[in-house]
Amino acid sequence: MIQDDTKQTIKFVTWVISLIIIAFFVSIAIFYYAGSKSRGNNQRVVQLAASKTPITNIEQYYHLDRGTSSYSITGTNKKGRRYYFIYLPNSKKAYLYPAKRGVSETTIKNNFKSSHSNATINHINLGWYKGEAVWEVAYNKSNGNLGYTLYEFKNGNDISEVDNL
């Protein structure tokens, strides 16, 4: 009688361990598949930048999805001039901006800090919103609420602020 219980316990434990291992590999596959579109778009941005723009050295990647999904990079050419490149995968459109035609991430960060002294920046992204290039600053307020502020790329003007998300 004890041997039958032992066999059943071993069989049960074996099934549980097998199910845990299968669940582990299934979750890895799900997360890998979920990120494949983003990885593919990042690779596409790099390919387009290398073949269609003067950018030779990529410094930063960005992704923004505010109604329009956009993937962007910041980089320099062989002479050290900075460029911003924005790719819209759904419409297959791309935009190249010399740094002198817009404001930098550092400028946006400084502008944000001067007007939001009690906020902590989570991240800054370059992307596309309502037909124009924008910088998005995502931040935490001192009360713990999240906020998002959009700035025009061309002049750094604050165009929207959404708090308490």
Summary of the structure (lengths in Angstrom):
residues: 165
radius of gyration: 23.4
end to end distance: 60.8
largest distance: 83.6
contacts: 465
relative contact order: 0.11
helix: 39%
strand: 38%
